[in-house]
């Protein structure tokens, strides 16, 4: 499946902001089952400095600097991406009781190594309440994948998708206690739950198609950048991506932008400037599927 994707993020400042320094992660990444065909990230006004590259996890990045005062800045990604079905298939994951041994057998500290995704990170910490929730679901003899799927289903069933309930800075434990939030909250809670029972888990930012196929329901979270979870299920199966907001395995409806330990590693815009007063932000996403011809 091919998609034409447009993402626009605009910041407007009450008073001029100077010495703007930003790191952007807006462009879809190259993966075995995902291929960016074309695409560009643009900035308005044109920055004084720009550098495109990759971060530690292999995500596409754009660093920019603007020295002059500005009252508005816009970031836009436009591109075409081909998304192919993943492997799916059989559950080849090890039993949960054996996962620790398989993690210990992994050597090296590359970006795909599960060790990075086990302990606390910037937005994820040890939470006894979430641990109790996860331990009631995760039995030692269950396969690791079945534990991941069971925790995903339990969170999906108990959470209400409510964009007004949380903010980007909301802690996972607050969203868990209220059982309300958006895709970022559900993903953070699920990552916390998986790590609490010893399953390496990370955060995925990306897009959902905004126009479902005929006869299918529209997925929650398609109006903005979306988030879901990747979990490491042992050496044979490796990483699996799953969407707790919609209780489905990530597939051709999901376009990956960035991988990280939590939202702090993948935020689309991160940076600083000298300013006073308030600011407003707008996000616009359009994911338009293209008709494929044989």
Secondary structure by P-SEA (a helix, b strand, c coil): cccbbbbbbbbbbcccccccccccccbbbbccccccccccccccccccbbbbbccccccbbbbbcccccccbbbbbbbbbbbbbbccccccccccccaaaaaaaaccccccccccccccccccccccaaaaaaaaacccccccaaaaaaaaaaaaaaacccccccccccccaaaaaaaccccaaaaaaaaaaaaaaabbbbbbbbbcccccccccccccccccccccbbbbbccccccbbbbbcccccccccccccccccccccccccccccccccbbbbbbbbbbbbbccccc
